[in-house]
Amino acid sequence: MTEKLQEKIRESVAAVLPITAIVLVLCITIAPVSSGVMMLFIFGALMLILGMGLFTLGAEVAMIPIGELVGAHITKKKNVKLIVVIGFIIGVMITAAEPDLQVLAHQVASIPSPLLIMTVAVGVGVFLVIALLRILLKIRLSYLLFGFYLLTFGLACFIPGDFLAVAFDSGGVTTGPMTVPFILALGIGVSAVSRTGDTDSDSFGLVAICSIGPILAVMILGLIYQAESSDYTAVVIQDIGNTVELWSYFWKAFPLYAKEVAVALGPIAAFFCIYQFMALKLPKTQLIRIGVGLVYTFIGLVLFLVGVNVGFMPAGNYIGQQIASLEHSWIIIPIAMVIGYFIVNAEPAVHVLTKQVEEITEGSIPQKAILLSLSVGMSLALALAMIRVLTGISLLWILVPGYLIALGLTFFTPKIFTSIAFDSGGVASGPMTATFLLAFTIGACNAVGGNVITDAFGVVALVALTPLVTIQSLGLLYKIRQRRTEEDLEMLAPPDADIVEIIEWENHAEEGGDSNAED
């Protein structure tokens, strides 16, 4: 376990170091900050690294096995009512405790936090049931996505502006470090037992469908709830004078976030204990391993959230203000693109997803290829977000054509890439987006005098959109390359060879054994 933890810490360092370096360079060049803010940021980065390492290890040891075991068991029972009830309970339970959602809810003062959280949780619960039934009923993912997004944009025409950006952002923040490992593992368990014939592509897509539920739920809330104001809760920039004050500031935050994480993990742990007693009956050694994993998850998430919220969030807001206040404010667009390119590697759920993609596809879709596509997508999303801040254009002018392109690609891209793309859109918009990037965008919006609710909110929605296009584009390239390889092999094979001989020829070519193939 110690070696595994060291490996996770090294991965965390590699993920967080680039964005930390970028922020430090900005702080000593064009966006000067006080020494107190700098100290908060550096200490927050250290906590972020340790927290992410512990969390990813905990997810691997506990969260993923729990999801797989529960998913496999409810499917073996072949009881649709059981799948519906358990799926809904799990969806509501883990979403209501999602740290990303808590962060967003506190930023939106126009809607009471408990109301927004429960609305989003019910949306995820309903659509998790739909996602599980899709696997069992063998419904193609692209058909569901096209229908639900058509409904979403139809409703968007009647939604007040104060709810529109928040609704689309809600779809992104619900698929964070708590939700994604559990949902992905649940899908793998259901897919493996259902044996639909395409286990790889069926294993993914749950996150994609679950991301739509909160959008529709908040939109429906917007039709029936009258918001009293459109204010937001600003990030407080603390002036830290010395190291004692620095530690005191972080120390005071620990009980708050420990309580939030306990609320997040408590129901999941209780649910697993009940399910273990009633159905699973796992051996003691496996239970101990899962218990240790839950402890790692708890400690990791507490450290992660304290580091991000106390250190990264104030720095993000302040730097956004400083850069947008420059004489040439447009420079914030390329700077945001660089930040977006590197910051996606700091999202814990991204590493959970990309690793599962590589394992399930047996390496045919490398982790590095997905990460590169996500980085490009995040970079594009931040550019669009900054253009909105500077110009004030409506979010729908970007989302409508963007989703039309993404949905159109689903009919030409291999099914597994479609599933991975829509899942990736959800996992890319995790804690770093809900805290650092949202704070960065709000700071920039304040500096240029824009409307925070309509112009700054929506950055999470853009982060969730762009990977749909970039990863499906990767799928098209993969498909074209595979087709060309098959054509080349057919040309290299003897003209009178049958299909069996062509396959044998391909195997010899891969092993580099037949010199006639080169001739």
C-alpha positions in Angstrom: 0.0 0.0 0.0 2.9 2.4 0.8 4.4 1.9 -2.7 1.1 2.5 -4.2 0.6 5.7 -2.2 4.1 7.0 -3.3 3.1 6.3 -6.9 -0.1 8.3 -6.5 1.8 11.2 -4.9 4.2 11.3 -7.8 1.2 11.4 -10.2 -0.2 14.3 -8.1 3.0 16.2 -8.3 3.2 15.8 -12.0 -0.4 17.0 -12.3 -0.3 20.0 -10.0 3.2 21.3 -10.7 2.5 22.8 -14.2 -0.5 25.0 -13.1 1.3 26.0 -9.9 4.3 27.1 -12.0 2.0 29.1 -14.4 0.3 30.9 -11.5 3.7 31.7 -9.9 5.0 33.2 -13.1 1.9 35.3 -13.5 2.2 36.5 -9.9 5.8 37.7 -10.4 5.1 39.3 -13.8 1.8 40.8 -14.8 -0.5 39.9 -11.9 1.3 40.9 -8.6 -0.3 39.6 -5.4 0.4 40.2 -1.8 2.8 37.9 0.1 -0.2 36.6 2.1 -2.1 35.5 -1.0 1.1 33.9 -2.3 1.7 32.0 0.9 -1.9 30.7 0.8 -1.5 29.6 -2.7 1.8 27.7 -2.2 0.6 26.0 1.0 -2.7 25.1 -0.8 -0.8 23.5 -3.6 1.1 21.3 -1.2 -2.1 20.2 0.4 -3.7 19.7 -3.0 -0.9 17.3 -4.0 -1.1 15.2 -0.9 -4.9 15.2 -0.9 -5.2 14.1 -4.5 -2.7 11.3 -4.0 -4.7 9.9 -1.0 -8.0 10.4 -2.7 -7.1 8.6 -5.9 -5.7 5.7 -3.9 -8.8 5.6 -1.8 -11.0 5.6 -4.9 -9.1 2.7 -6.4 -9.2 0.6 -3.2 -12.8 1.4 -2.0 -15.1 3.5 -4.1 -14.6 1.6 -7.4 -14.9 -1.9 -5.9 -18.1 -0.8 -4.0 -19.7 0.5 -7.2 -18.7 -2.6 -9.2 -20.0 -5.0 -6.5 -23.3 -3.2 -6.1 -23.8 -2.9 -9.9 -23.1 -6.5 -10.5 -25.4 -7.7 -7.7 -28.4 -5.7 -8.6 -28.1 -6.8 -12.2 -27.7 -10.5 -11.3 -31.1 -10.3 -9.6 -32.7 -9.3 -12.9 -35.2 -7.3 -11.0 -35.9 -4.0 -12.8 -37.6 -2.5 -9.7 -34.5 -3.2 -7.6 -32.3 -1.5 -10.2 -34.6 1.5 -10.3 -34.8 1.9 -6.5 -31.1 1.3 -5.8 -30.0 3.4 -8.7 -32.1 6.4 -7.6 -31.0 6.1 -4.0 -27.3 6.0 -5.0 -27.7 8.9 -7.4 -29.4 11.2 -4.9 -27.1 10.2 -2.0 -23.8 10.7 -3.6 -24.8 13.9 -5.5 -26.2 15.6 -2.4 -22.8 15.2 -0.8 -20.7 16.1 -3.9 -18.1 18.7 -2.8 -18.2 20.5 -6.2 -21.9 21.0 -5.9 -21.5 22.5 -2.4 -19.0 25.0 -3.8 -21.3 26.1 -6.6 -24.4 26.3 -4.4 -22.6 28.7 -2.0 -21.7 30.9 -4.9 -25.4 31.3 -6.1 -27.2 33.4 -3.5 -30.3 33.8 -5.7 -31.3 30.2 -4.9 -31.1 28.7 -1.4 -28.3 26.2 -1.2 -30.4 23.3 0.2 -33.0 23.8 -2.5 -30.4 23.9 -5.3 -28.6 20.8 -4.0 -31.7 18.7 -3.6 -33.0 19.7 -7.0 -29.7 18.7 -8.6 -29.5 15.4 -6.6 -33.0 14.3 -7.7 -32.1 15.1 -11.3 -29.0 12.9 -11.1 -31.0 10.1 -9.3 -33.6 10.0 -12.1 -31.1 10.0 -14.9 -28.8 7.4 -13.3 -31.8 5.1 -13.4 -32.2 5.9 -17.1 -28.5 5.3 -17.7 -28.6 1.9 -16.1 -31.7 0.9 -18.0 -30.0 2.0 -21.2 -27.4 -0.7 -20.7 -29.9 -3.4 -19.9 -32.2 -2.4 -22.8 -29.3 -2.0 -25.3 -30.3 1.5 -26.3 -27.6 3.4 -28.3 -26.2 6.3 -26.2 -26.3 8.8 -29.1 -30.1 8.5 -29.5 -30.7 9.3 -25.8 -28.3 12.2 -25.8 -29.8 13.7 -28.9 -33.3 13.5 -27.5 -32.5 14.8 -24.0 -30.3 17.7 -25.3 -33.1 18.6 -27.8 -35.5 18.8 -24.8 -32.9 20.8 -22.8 -32.4 23.5 -25.4 -36.1 23.6 -26.0 -36.7 24.4 -22.3 -33.8 26.9 -22.4 -35.9 29.3 -24.5 -38.2 29.8 -21.5 -35.8 29.9 -18.6 -34.9 33.2 -16.9 -31.3 34.3 -17.5 -30.3 34.0 -13.9 -31.1 30.3 -14.0 -29.7 29.4 -17.4 -25.9 29.5 -16.7 -26.4 28.0 -13.3 -28.4 25.1 -14.8 -25.7 24.2 -17.3 -23.0 24.6 -14.7 -24.9 22.2 -12.4 -24.6 19.5 -15.0 -20.8 19.8 -14.8 -20.2 20.1 -11.0 -22.3 17.1 -10.1 -19.8 14.7 -11.8 -16.9 15.3 -9.4 -14.4 13.3 -7.4 -17.1 11.7 -5.2 -19.7 10.8 -7.9 -17.6 9.7 -10.9 -15.7 6.8 -9.4 -18.9 5.3 -8.0 -21.0 5.8 -11.2 -18.3 4.5 -13.5 -17.8 1.4 -11.4 -21.5 0.9 -11.2 -21.8 1.0 -15.0 -18.9 -1.5 -15.3 -20.6 -3.9 -12.9 -24.0 -3.7 -14.7 -22.4 -3.9 -18.1 -20.3 -6.9 -17.2 -23.3 -8.9 -15.9 -25.8 -7.8 -18.5 -23.6 -9.0 -21.4 -25.1 -6.7 -24.0 -22.4 -7.7 -26.6 -20.5 -4.4 -26.4 -19.2 -4.2 -22.8 -16.5 -1.6 -23.5 -18.8 1.1 -24.9 -21.6 0.2 -22.4 -19.3 0.6 -19.5 -19.1 4.3 -20.2 -21.9 6.8 -20.8 -23.5 6.9 -17.4 -21.7 10.1 -16.4 -22.8 11.7 -19.7 -26.5 10.9 -19.1 -26.3 11.8 -15.4 -24.9 15.2 -16.4 -28.1 16.1 -18.2 -30.4 15.4 -15.2 -29.3 18.4 -13.1 -29.6 20.8 -16.1 -33.2 19.8 -16.7 -34.0 19.7 -13.0 -32.7 23.3 -12.4 -34.4 24.5 -15.5 -37.7 23.1 -14.2 -36.9 24.8 -10.9 -36.4 28.1 -12.8 -39.9 27.8 -14.2 -41.6 27.5 -10.9 -39.3 29.4 -8.5 -39.0 33.1 -8.3 -35.5 34.2 -7.4 -35.3 37.2 -5.1 -31.9 38.5 -6.2 -29.1 37.7 -8.7 -26.2 38.3 -6.3 -23.3 36.0 -5.7 -21.0 35.3 -2.7 -17.7 36.9 -3.4 -14.4 35.2 -2.5 -12.8 36.9 0.5 -9.1 37.7 0.0 -7.3 37.2 3.4 -4.2 39.2 4.3 -1.8 36.8 5.9 1.0 38.5 7.8 3.1 35.5 9.0 3.3 31.7 9.0 1.4 31.4 12.3 -1.6 33.3 10.8 -1.2 31.1 7.7 -1.5 27.9 9.6 -4.3 29.3 11.7 -6.3 30.1 8.6 -6.0 26.6 7.2 -6.6 25.0 10.6 -9.9 26.8 11.0 -11.0 25.4 7.6 -10.3 21.8 8.5 -13.4 21.2 10.7 -15.8 22.7 8.1 -14.5 20.6 5.2 -14.1 17.5 7.4 -17.8 17.8 8.2 -18.7 18.2 4.5 -16.7 15.1 3.5 -18.1 13.1 6.5 -21.6 14.0 5.2 -20.5 12.9 1.8 -18.9 9.6 2.8 -21.2 8.7 5.7 -24.3 7.7 3.7 -22.2 5.8 1.2 -20.4 3.9 3.9 -23.8 3.2 5.7 -25.4 2.0 2.4 -22.5 -0.3 1.7 -22.6 -1.8 5.3 -26.4 -2.5 4.9 -25.9 -4.0 1.5 -23.0 -6.1 2.8 -25.1 -7.4 5.6 -28.2 -8.1 3.5 -26.7 -9.3 0.2 -22.9 -9.1 -0.6 -21.5 -11.1 2.4 -17.9 -10.2 1.5 -15.0 -11.8 3.4 -13.4 -10.0 6.3 -10.1 -9.2 4.4 -11.9 -7.5 1.6 -14.0 -5.5 4.0 -10.9 -4.3 5.8 -9.4 -3.3 2.5 -12.4 -1.3 1.6 -12.5 0.3 5.0 -8.9 1.4 4.7 -9.7 2.8 1.3 -12.6 4.9 2.7 -10.3 6.3 5.3 -7.8 7.3 2.6 -10.7 8.8 0.6 -11.8 10.8 3.6 -8.4 12.3 4.5 -7.6 12.9 0.8 -10.8 14.8 0.1 -10.5 16.9 3.2 -6.9 18.0 2.3 -7.9 18.5 -1.3 -10.9 20.7 -0.5 -9.1 22.8 2.1 -6.1 23.3 -0.3 -8.3 24.3 -3.2 -10.8 26.5 -1.4 -8.5 28.2 1.0 -5.4 28.5 -1.2 -6.4 28.2 -4.9 -9.8 30.0 -4.9 -8.6 33.4 -3.5 -5.6 33.3 -5.7 -7.7 32.5 -8.8 -10.1 35.4 -8.1 -7.4 37.9 -7.4 -5.3 37.0 -10.5 -8.4 37.1 -12.7 -9.1 40.7 -11.5 -5.5 41.8 -12.0 -5.1 40.4 -15.6 -8.5 41.7 -16.7 -7.6 45.1 -15.3 -4.6 45.5 -17.6 -4.7 48.0 -20.4 -4.9 45.2 -23.0 -7.5 43.1 -21.3 -7.7 40.7 -24.2 -4.4 39.1 -23.0 -6.5 37.2 -20.5 -7.7 34.9 -23.4 -4.3 33.3 -24.2 -3.4 33.2 -20.5 -6.6 31.4 -19.7 -5.9 28.9 -22.6 -2.6 28.0 -21.1 -4.1 27.6 -17.6 -6.9 25.4 -19.0 -4.5 23.2 -20.9 -2.6 22.2 -17.8 -5.3 22.5 -15.1 -7.3 19.5 -16.4 -4.5 17.2 -15.1 -5.2 18.3 -11.6 -8.8 17.0 -11.7 -8.9 13.7 -9.6 -11.9 12.2 -11.5 -10.1 12.7 -14.8 -7.4 10.2 -13.8 -10.0 7.8 -12.6 -11.8 7.9 -15.9 -8.7 7.8 -18.2 -7.2 4.9 -16.2 -10.4 2.9 -16.5 -10.6 3.7 -20.3 -7.1 2.3 -20.8 -7.8 -0.8 -18.6 -11.1 -1.7 -20.2 -9.9 -1.2 -23.8 -6.7 -3.1 -22.9 -4.5 -0.2 -23.9 -6.0 0.3 -27.4 -7.1 3.8 -26.2 -4.1 5.1 -24.3 -4.5 7.3 -21.2 -2.2 9.9 -22.7 -4.3 10.3 -25.8 -7.5 11.0 -23.8 -5.6 13.4 -21.5 -4.2 15.3 -24.5 -7.7 15.6 -26.0 -9.1 16.8 -22.6 -6.3 19.4 -22.3 -7.0 20.8 -25.8 -10.8 20.9 -25.0 -10.2 22.7 -21.7 -8.0 25.2 -23.3 -10.7 26.0 -25.9 -13.3 26.2 -23.2 -11.3 28.8 -21.2 -10.8 30.9 -24.4 -14.6 30.9 -25.0 -15.3 31.7 -21.3 -13.0 34.8 -21.4 -14.5 36.0 -24.7 -17.9 35.9 -22.9 -16.5 37.9 -20.0 -15.1 40.5 -22.3 -18.0 40.8 -24.8 -21.1 39.6 -22.7 -22.4 37.3 -25.5 -25.1 34.9 -24.4 -24.1 31.4 -23.3 -26.6 29.9 -25.7 -24.7 31.3 -28.7 -21.9 28.9 -27.9 -23.7 26.0 -26.4 -26.3 25.4 -29.1 -23.8 25.1 -32.1 -21.3 23.3 -29.8 -23.8 20.6 -28.9 -25.1 20.3 -32.4 -21.5 19.6 -33.6 -21.0 17.1 -30.7 -24.3 15.3 -31.3 -23.7 15.2 -35.0 -20.3 13.5 -34.4 -22.0 10.7 -32.5 -23.3 9.3 -35.7 -19.9 9.0 -37.3 -17.6 8.2 -34.3 -17.1 4.7 -32.9 -19.6 4.2 -30.0 -16.9 3.8 -27.3 -15.4 7.2 -28.2 -18.9 8.8 -28.0 -19.4 7.3 -24.5 -15.9 8.3 -23.3 -16.3 11.8 -24.8 -19.6 12.6 -23.0 -18.2 11.1 -19.7 -15.1 13.2 -20.1 -17.1 16.3 -20.4 -18.5 15.6 -16.9 -15.2 14.7 -15.2 -13.2 17.6 -16.7 -15.5 20.0 -14.8 -14.5 19.0 -11.3 -13.2 20.7 -8.2 -10.5 22.8 -10.0 -13.1 24.2 -12.4 -15.7 24.8 -9.7 -13.1 26.6 -7.5 -10.1 28.0 -9.2 -11.4 28.6 -12.7 -14.8 29.8 -11.6 -13.1 32.2 -9.2 -10.7 33.3 -11.9 -13.6 34.0 -14.3 -15.6 35.9 -11.6 -12.6 38.0 -10.8 -12.1 38.9 -14.4 -15.8 39.7 -14.8 -15.8 42.0 -11.8 -12.8 43.8 -13.2 -14.5 44.6 -16.6 -17.8 45.5 -14.9 -19.8 42.5 -16.3 -22.8 40.6 -14.9 -21.3 37.8 -12.8 -24.4 35.6 -13.0 -24.9 35.7 -16.7 -21.3 36.3 -17.9 -19.0 34.5 -15.4 -21.2 31.5 -14.6 -21.3 29.2 -17.5 -17.6 28.4 -17.5 -18.3 25.0 -16.1 -20.8 24.3 -18.9 -18.1 25.3 -21.5 -15.6 23.0 -19.8 -18.1 20.2 -20.0 -18.9 20.9 -23.7 -15.5 21.1 -25.5 -14.2 17.6 -24.6 -17.3 16.2 -26.4 -15.9 17.6 -29.7 -12.1 17.0 -29.1 -12.4 13.4 -28.0 -14.9 12.4 -30.7 -12.6 14.0 -33.2 -9.9 11.7 -31.8 -12.3 8.9 -32.4 -12.7 9.9 -36.0 -9.0 10.0 -36.5 -8.7 6.6 -34.9 -11.4 5.2 -37.2 -9.7 6.7 -40.3 -6.3 5.4 -39.3 -7.8 1.9 -38.6 -9.5 1.9 -42.0 -6.3 2.9 -43.8 -4.3 0.2 -42.0 -6.8 -2.4 -43.1 -6.6 -1.2 -46.7 -2.8 -1.3 -46.6 -2.9 -4.9 -45.3 -5.3 -5.9 -48.1 -3.0 -4.4 -50.7 0.1 -6.2 -49.2 -1.6 -9.6 -49.1 -1.5 -11.8 -52.2 -4.3 -11.0 -54.7 -5.9 -14.4 -54.4 -5.8 -14.6 -50.5 -9.0 -15.1 -48.6 -9.9 -13.3 -45.4 -8.3 -15.9 -43.2 -5.0 -15.6 -45.1 -5.2 -11.8 -44.8 -5.6 -12.0 -41.1 -2.6 -14.3 -40.8 -0.7 -11.9 -43.0 -1.6 -9.1 -40.6 -0.4 -11.0 -37.7 3.0 -11.7 -39.4 3.3 -8.0 -40.3 2.7 -7.0 -36.7 5.4 -9.4 -35.5 7.7 -8.0 -38.2 8.4 -11.5 -39.4 7.6 -11.7 -43.2 10.0 -9.9 -45.4 7.7 -10.4 -48.4 5.3 -7.9 -46.9 7.9 -5.2 -47.1 8.7 -6.1 -50.7 
